[in-house]
Amino acid sequence: MSDQSAVMAVVGAGLMGHGIAQVLAMRAGTVMLYDVSSDALNLAMTRIRESLASLVKHSLVNQAEAGNAINHIRTTANLKEAVESADFVIEASPENLDLKKELFADLDRFTRPDTILASNTSGLSIQDMTEHLVHQERVVGSHFFLPAQIVPLVEVSRGPQTSDETMDRTVSIWRSCGKRPIRIEKDVPGYVANRLQSALVREATHLLSEGVASPEDIDMAVQMSFGLRFMVSGPLEQRDLGGLDLNVALSREMWPHLNTSPGPQPYVVDKVKRGELGLKSGKGFYDWGSQNPEEVRQERTERLIGVMLKLGLWPESTKTGDKT
């Protein structure tokens, strides 16, 4: 399968799906973008054009490359049409197990037996979603992070029946798109990054609920300390640098005091009950007022691009036509 003839399909055109479609469209070939809603497809294409315009502004792609990426994308509200000729399919549907099980059953029927079926799920088990399929060996996780077209990491996760070939092909595809795939060799909820992030968020919301510090200062504690160090050295390497003997000593002192709640903090649950959902409702941990969510997200994306450029993290291989 060459880049020129490859057909990729993205099922779901929301916040994650449109970004994944853009990532794939920066390669040669055709990207089929599916959603049940024509309005969602139109909004997705608008978002992709705006995202590409931002990359052009930062000289990360040129106008011709952006135009080629748009030309690679075909939209459809017909699932069979979207996937029947695809070599690789990734679903980015809502995190609902029953919905994903039904969707994968359709994908199993509509695609060739050698087509890879990937899921962008952030927490559901690959086995739970696909145990009823005929060809479970071609199912794999491919978890992106918002914004998918900017954040480099993709977690490629193995299900119980996933073949080595499926894992290798999927890793190769994302590398060819300029992404930084990591291999998750066991089907665990949340993969790696979300489990690490969830542990941090649990402690952060606990500290906030206990009145230890403000949301702004808790966020600053991450951004201006170990968050910066993590850009050059991850948590395990950091422990090696400091010494595992020190890690053991600190763990004995600190870990008994860390929050171990098995569910969300009541403080946050109460906010949700009051309709304080965050940016989309105007208030969450922060008061967002009447700010436009799309504009806020775009401003944060612009800042993220700036940081990546300064740190030399933007991949050259995202350019249209680069080879695997």
HELIX and SHEET records of a PDB file:
HELIX    1   1 LEU A   15  ALA A   25  1                                  11    
HELIX    2   2 SER A   38  LYS A   57  1                                  20    
HELIX    3   3 GLN A   63  HIS A   72  1                                  10    
HELIX    4   4 LEU A   79  VAL A   83  1                                   5    
HELIX    5   5 LEU A   97  PHE A  110  1                                  14    
HELIX    6   6 ILE A  126  THR A  130  1                                   5    
HELIX    7   7 GLN A  136  ARG A  138  5                                   3    
HELIX    8   8 ASP A  164  SER A  176  1                                  13    
HELIX    9   9 ALA A  193  SER A  209  1                                  17    
HELIX   10  10 PRO A  215  ALA A  221  1                                   7    
HELIX   11  11 VAL A  222  PHE A  226  3                                   5    
HELIX   12  12 GLY A  227  ARG A  229  1                                   3    
HELIX   13  13 PRO A  235  GLY A  242  1                                   8    
HELIX   14  14 LEU A  244  MET A  254  1                                  11    
HELIX   15  15 TRP A  255  HIS A  257  5                                   3    
HELIX   16  16 PRO A  266  LYS A  273  1                                   8    
HELIX   17  17 LEU A  279  SER A  281  5                                   3    
HELIX   18  18 PRO A  293  LYS A  310  1                                  18    
HELIX   19  19 GLU A  316  THR A  318  5                                   3    
SHEET    1   A 8 ILE A  73  THR A  76  0                                        
SHEET    2   A 8 THR A  30  TYR A  34  1                                        
SHEET    3   A 8 VAL A   7  VAL A  11  1                                        
SHEET    4   A 8 PHE A  88  GLU A  91  1                                        
SHEET    5   A 8 ILE A 116  SER A 119  1                                        
SHEET    6   A 8 VAL A 139  HIS A 143  1                                        
SHEET    7   A 8 LEU A 153  ARG A 158 -1                                        
SHEET    8   A 8 ARG A 180  ILE A 184  1                                        
END                                                                             
